[in-house]
Amino acid sequence: MRANRIAFDSLSTLLMYSNLQTVFRFLHVFTGRVQSAEALGLFIVDSTAHDNQTMSTLRQLFDGEIEVREAEGDESELRVKGVGKTAGWQSL
């Protein structure tokens, strides 16, 4: 496990106040610095708040993604995509 970790909550808020091109440029530099520090970065975005083009643009910057969804009842599920083998939905 990496010693250095950074969490950015949330890219959706950033996109509310700035355009996609500016956010992309900022994140390109920022993720480069996270990588240079050999850190683990976690960037949170509400995919339902953005169009497919925005999400595709953002995905270019990251190694993978963790999707979370509500399941039946009060449970949540997640799946990991793009890092190793993509697994199916798993209960949290």
N, C-alpha and C positions, 0 to 999 in steps of 0.2 A: 504494500500500500504506500502511496506517495505521501511524503510528509507535508508538502505544501498543497493547500486546497483553496479554491476560490468559488464562491457561489454568487451568481448575478441574478437577482430577482427584481424585476422581470424585464425581458426584452420587449414585451408587449407595451409596458409603460414607456419605455424609451421610444418605441415606434409611434406612440401617441403624440409625442412632442417633436419628432424629427422625421425626415423622410428616409426611405429605405436605403438610398445611396449613401447618405451620411452615416447611418447606423452601420451599414456594411463596412464602410471604410474604417470606422472606429473599431468595430469588432475584429476586423482583419489584423489591425495593429495589436489590439488587446489580446487576442488569442495567441498571437505570435509571442507576446511577452509571457503569457501563461506557459506556453510550451518551452520557452527558453529557461524558465525557472523550474522546469521539470515538475510542474504542478498539475493537479487535476482540476479542471474547470467544469462547473455545473451551471448551465445557462437555462433559465426557465422562460418558457413562452407559452401563451395560450393559443394553440393552433386554430381554435375555432374563431378567434378574433381577427384572423388574417387570411388573405386569399392564397391560393395555391402557389402563385408566382413568388409571393413574399416568403412563404415557407421554403420553397425550393432554393431561393437565393440564400436564405439563412443556413440551410442544411450544408451548403458548400463549405462552411467554416468549421464544421465539427466532425469528429471521428464517428460519432453515432448518436443515437437518440434513445431516450426512455419515454415511452408513451404511457400515460396513466388514464384510466377510464373508470367510471362508476359501474359497478356490477349490480346484480339484484340485491335488494335489501340495502344495508348500509356499508356494503363491502366495496373495495376498490381492487382493480387489477392493473398489472403493468406488463409491458413487454419491452425487450431490448432489441434495437435494430441497428445494424451497421457495425457492430463490434463483435467479432466472432460469429458464431452461428445464430441467426435470428430465431428466438424461441417464441412459442405461442404465449397467449395471455396467461398470467399466473396471479393467484390471489396475493394480496399484501398481508 
